[in-house]
Amino acid sequence: QVQLEESGGGLVQAGGSLRLSCLASGSIFRISIMGWYRQAPGKQRELVAGITRDFTTNYTDSVKGRFTISRDNAKNTVYLQMNSLKPEDTAVYYCNLKSPSGIDSWGKGTLVIVPS
């Protein structure tokens, strides 16, 4: 089983920036699709950004132009650079790994708070 550990969350004022990191254990990171999801209070978990093994990225519309997902296969780490943060970005952010063999792993999440 793959272990995922997120870090980098915190409280930031509107307009500020944060960079989330997710470190994966094991050797399948480089062949896996990595994603960042978030869940705000009272809402369903949603995909924020994803990156494939060949570095193709996708974003939910609300973060396009503000967030950037990237990966470093040498460090088994995926990042989410979040700029121009808004109160509606407040949520617990989760890292997800999906491998070609069907492994689907989640981290425990990191909390991002952007006060209004």
Secondary structure, 3 states (H helix, E strand, C coil): CCCEEEECCEECCCCCCEEEEEEECCCCHHHCEEEEEEECCCCCCEEEEEECCCCCEEECHHHCCCEEEEEEHHHCEEEEEECCCCHHHCEEEEEEEECCCCCEEECCCEEEECCC
